[in-house]
């Protein structure tokens, strides 16, 4: 039982350590994710700074003897808080990137996230309540082993880590392959990926701007005008040319159509361009989840939404089609209600 407790605590400590290091490497993404989950922007910044050190402290506590039980309880609190945030996002219909492991995990939070948290919670409960829990400190336990047992333990641990890394790499490779196939299919067919049908409700989202201010679909619809969502990507070269087009359209259609730029990721160069063109309604997502929810697997792309929050036109992809939509958003509408409302305000 003691060996099982030690291995469980090492596993939990490793998960927390990887999570903390990954978040430290992408603090901006962590802040964006927290804001998308509903954390006020004034709190999201400090929380993104303090959460990784807290996870490292808990990880260190799991390695000790006296501190292991308290550390496992603290991990349960974190897992419960994260799970509650995921459930809340799912209940609202929001697709928010978990960002639990920084750029290593940018998929939308969902049932898989809850399952992972549940498994980790069961392991943490085992550390708290199992017979003989929480057991001695890891260093003290290893010191009591024979030299041969220590070698066998470390070899087994290294093998387990290699197998876990290989499994993760295989899963990520399959996901990337699937996303690549979707993009290739979209390009071959001359159309974007599958998205909501014209006339159906536009998918909700909750992002944050470069300054940390929240940006949601409800915010964009609040003025009672039609909305054009343009989709960008921090890794997309053509998207740099999208910024001045969006800025011009925002000036031309001001008080008639609300035009927003949703970017999957951000770079210092892109943020400089947004500021230089005084771009309004910019939302930064830690992944392409929002783009994909609208059927836009590649960027640049754009879609028209009626003032009532319904999809009012098929997604257009490519710089030329997006520029044409921005030049005359009302004329691209498929639903009569947008054309009537838009032209009456023109």
C-alpha positions in Angstrom: 0.0 0.0 0.0 2.8 2.4 0.8 4.4 2.0 -2.6 1.0 2.6 -4.3 0.5 5.8 -2.2 4.0 7.0 -3.2 3.4 6.3 -6.9 0.0 8.1 -6.7 1.5 11.1 -5.1 4.3 11.3 -7.6 1.8 11.1 -10.4 -0.3 13.9 -9.0 2.8 16.0 -8.3 4.0 15.5 -11.9 0.6 16.6 -13.3 0.7 19.7 -11.3 4.3 20.5 -12.1 3.7 20.1 -15.9 0.5 22.3 -15.6 2.4 25.0 -13.7 5.4 25.1 -16.0 3.1 25.2 -19.1 1.1 28.1 -17.7 4.2 30.0 -16.8 5.3 29.7 -20.4 2.1 31.2 -21.7 0.8 33.6 -19.0 -1.2 35.7 -21.6 -3.0 32.6 -22.8 -3.8 31.6 -19.2 -5.2 35.1 -18.5 -7.3 35.0 -21.7 -8.7 31.6 -20.7 -9.6 32.7 -17.1 -11.4 35.7 -18.6 -13.3 33.5 -21.0 -14.4 31.4 -18.0 -16.0 34.5 -16.5 -13.2 35.7 -14.1 -13.2 39.5 -14.0 -10.4 41.0 -16.0 -9.1 42.8 -12.9 -8.7 39.4 -11.2 -7.7 37.3 -14.2 -4.2 38.9 -14.4 -3.2 38.3 -10.8 -4.8 34.8 -10.9 -2.8 33.9 -14.0 0.4 35.0 -12.2 -0.3 33.3 -8.8 -1.9 30.0 -10.0 1.3 28.3 -11.4 3.3 29.0 -8.1 0.4 27.6 -6.1 0.4 24.4 -8.2 4.1 24.0 -7.7 3.7 24.5 -3.9 1.0 21.8 -3.9 3.2 19.5 -6.0 6.1 19.9 -3.6 3.7 19.2 -0.7 2.7 15.9 -2.2 6.3 14.8 -2.1 6.5 15.3 1.7 5.2 13.1 4.4 3.4 15.4 6.8 2.3 17.8 4.1 1.0 15.2 1.6 -2.6 15.0 3.0 -3.0 18.8 3.1 -1.6 19.1 -0.4 -4.0 16.5 -1.7 -6.9 18.4 -0.1 -5.7 21.6 -1.8 -5.5 19.8 -5.1 -9.1 18.6 -4.6 -10.2 22.3 -4.1 -8.4 23.3 -7.3 -10.0 20.4 -9.2 -13.4 21.3 -7.8 -13.0 24.9 -8.8 -11.9 24.1 -12.3 -14.7 21.6 -12.8 -17.3 24.1 -11.6 -16.0 26.6 -14.1 -16.2 24.0 -16.9 -19.8 23.0 -16.0 -20.8 26.7 -15.9 -19.3 27.3 -19.4 -21.0 24.2 -20.8 -24.3 25.3 -19.3 -24.0 28.7 -21.0 -23.1 27.0 -24.3 -19.7 28.7 -24.4 -16.7 27.0 -26.0 -13.7 28.0 -23.9 -10.3 26.5 -24.2 -9.3 24.8 -21.0 -5.6 25.9 -21.1 -5.1 23.7 -18.1 -1.7 22.7 -19.5 -0.9 25.9 -21.4 -0.2 25.5 -25.1 -0.1 21.7 -24.5 -3.9 21.7 -24.1 -5.8 24.2 -26.2 -8.9 22.2 -26.9 -12.3 23.5 -25.7 -13.2 22.5 -22.1 -15.8 19.8 -22.1 -16.8 16.3 -20.8 -13.2 15.2 -21.4 -11.9 17.9 -19.1 -14.4 16.8 -16.4 -13.4 13.2 -16.8 -9.7 14.0 -16.4 -10.5 16.1 -13.3 -12.6 13.3 -11.9 -9.8 10.7 -12.3 -7.3 13.1 -10.6 -9.8 13.8 -7.8 -10.2 10.1 -7.1 -6.4 9.7 -6.9 -6.3 12.7 -4.5 -9.0 11.2 -2.3 -7.0 8.0 -2.2 -4.0 9.9 -0.9 -6.2 11.5 1.8 -8.3 8.6 2.9 -6.6 5.3 2.0 -5.3 3.0 4.8 -1.9 4.2 5.9 -2.3 7.5 4.0 -0.6 9.6 3.2 2.5 7.6 3.8 6.1 8.7 4.4 7.9 11.3 2.4 9.1 10.2 -1.0 12.8 10.9 -0.1 12.5 8.9 3.1 10.8 6.0 1.4 13.4 5.8 -1.3 16.1 5.9 1.4 14.7 2.8 3.0 14.9 0.8 -0.3 17.8 -1.4 -1.3 20.0 -0.2 -4.1 18.5 -2.7 -6.5 14.9 -1.7 -5.6 15.8 2.0 -6.1 17.2 1.2 -9.6 14.1 -0.8 -10.4 11.8 2.0 -9.2 13.5 4.7 -11.2 13.6 2.6 -14.3 9.9 1.8 -14.0 9.2 5.5 -13.4 11.2 6.5 -16.5 9.4 3.9 -18.6 6.0 5.1 -17.4 6.9 8.7 -18.3 8.1 7.6 -21.8 4.9 5.6 -22.4 2.8 8.5 -21.2 4.6 11.0 -23.4 4.3 8.6 -26.4 0.6 8.3 -25.8 0.1 12.0 -25.5 2.2 12.6 -28.7 0.2 10.0 -30.6 -3.2 11.5 -29.5 -2.0 15.0 -30.5 -0.7 13.8 -33.8 -4.1 12.2 -34.6 -5.8 15.4 -33.6 -3.5 17.5 -35.8 -4.0 15.1 -38.7 -7.8 15.4 -38.3 -7.7 19.2 -38.3 -5.4 19.1 -41.4 -7.9 16.9 -43.2 -10.7 19.3 -42.4 -8.8 22.2 -43.7 -7.7 20.4 -46.9 -11.3 19.3 -47.5 -12.5 22.9 -47.1 -9.9 24.2 -49.6 -10.6 21.5 -52.1 -14.3 22.2 -52.0 -13.8 25.9 -52.1 -15.8 26.4 -48.9 -15.2 26.7 -45.2 -15.8 23.8 -42.8 -19.1 22.8 -41.4 -20.7 25.4 -39.2 -24.2 26.4 -38.0 -26.8 26.7 -40.8 -28.0 30.1 -42.0 -30.9 31.1 -39.8 -29.7 29.2 -36.7 -28.5 30.9 -33.5 -24.9 32.1 -33.7 -22.6 30.2 -31.2 -21.9 32.1 -28.1 -18.3 32.8 -27.0 -16.5 34.6 -24.2 -13.1 36.0 -25.0 -10.9 38.8 -23.8 -9.3 41.7 -25.6 -5.6 42.6 -25.7 -6.2 44.8 -22.7 -8.0 41.9 -20.8 -11.5 43.4 -21.2 -14.1 40.7 -21.8 -15.7 40.4 -25.3 -18.8 38.2 -25.8 -21.3 37.8 -28.6 -23.9 39.4 -26.4 -21.7 42.5 -26.0 -21.5 42.8 -29.8 -25.2 42.4 -30.3 -26.1 44.9 -27.5 -26.2 47.9 -29.9 -29.0 46.2 -31.8 -27.0 46.2 -35.1 -26.0 43.3 -37.4 -22.6 41.9 -36.6 -19.7 40.8 -38.8 -17.2 38.4 -37.2 -13.9 38.2 -38.9 -11.6 35.3 -37.9 -7.8 35.7 -37.7 -4.9 33.6 -36.6 -1.6 34.6 -35.0 0.2 32.2 -37.3 -1.5 33.4 -40.4 0.5 35.7 -42.7 -2.4 36.8 -44.8 -4.2 37.9 -41.6 -1.9 40.8 -41.3 -3.6 42.3 -44.3 -7.0 41.8 -42.7 -6.4 44.4 -40.0 -6.5 47.6 -42.1 -9.6 46.2 -43.9 -11.4 45.6 -40.6 -10.4 49.1 -39.4 -11.7 50.8 -42.5 -15.0 48.8 -42.4 -15.4 49.8 -38.7 -15.2 53.4 -39.7 -17.4 53.1 -42.8 -20.2 51.1 -41.1 -20.0 52.7 -37.7 -23.4 52.8 -36.0 -24.9 50.5 -38.7 -22.9 47.3 -38.4 -20.7 46.1 -35.5 -17.5 44.5 -36.9 -15.3 42.4 -34.7 -11.9 40.7 -35.1 -11.5 37.3 -33.3 -7.9 36.1 -33.3 -6.7 32.6 -32.4 -3.7 33.7 -30.4 -1.8 37.0 -30.4 1.8 38.1 -31.0 3.5 41.4 -30.2 3.3 42.3 -33.9 -0.4 41.6 -34.2 -1.2 43.6 -31.0 0.9 46.5 -32.3 -1.1 46.4 -35.6 -4.4 46.4 -33.7 -3.3 49.4 -31.7 -1.9 51.3 -34.7 -5.2 50.9 -36.6 -7.3 51.8 -33.5 -9.1 48.5 -34.0 -12.2 48.0 -31.8 -14.0 44.8 -30.7 -10.9 42.6 -30.7 -11.1 39.2 -29.0 -8.2 36.9 -28.4 -8.8 33.1 -28.0 -6.2 30.7 -26.8 -7.2 28.2 -29.6 -9.2 28.0 -32.8 -12.2 26.7 -30.9 -14.4 29.7 -31.7 -13.3 29.8 -35.4 -14.2 26.1 -35.7 -17.6 26.5 -34.0 -18.5 28.9 -36.8 -17.2 26.6 -39.5 -14.0 28.6 -40.2 -11.1 26.1 -40.0 -8.8 28.5 -41.8 -8.1 32.2 -41.7 -8.9 34.9 -42.7 -12.6 34.2 -42.7 -15.8 36.0 -41.8 -19.5 35.5 -41.1 -22.5 37.7 -40.9 -24.9 37.7 -38.0 -28.3 39.4 -37.8 -29.2 41.9 -35.2 -31.3 39.1 -33.5 -28.2 36.8 -33.2 -28.9 34.5 -36.1 -26.4 33.3 -38.7 -27.3 35.5 -41.7 -24.9 34.2 -44.3 -22.5 31.4 -45.1 -18.9 31.7 -43.8 -16.6 33.3 -46.4 -12.9 32.3 -46.5 -9.9 34.0 -48.0 -8.8 37.6 -48.0 -10.7 38.5 -51.2 -14.1 37.2 -50.1 -13.7 38.7 -46.6 -12.8 42.1 -48.1 -15.9 41.9 -50.3 -18.1 41.2 -47.3 -16.6 44.0 -45.3 -17.2 46.4 -48.2 -20.9 45.6 -48.2 -22.0 43.5 -45.2 -25.7 44.2 -45.7 -25.6 43.1 -49.3 -24.2 39.7 -48.3 -27.0 38.8 -45.9 -29.1 35.8 -46.7 -31.9 36.5 -44.2 -34.5 39.2 -45.2 -34.6 40.6 -41.6 -30.9 41.7 -41.8 -31.3 43.3 -45.2 -34.3 45.3 -44.1 -32.8 46.3 -40.8 -29.4 47.1 -42.2 -30.7 49.1 -45.2 -33.1 51.1 -43.1 -30.2 52.3 -41.1 -27.9 53.0 -44.0 
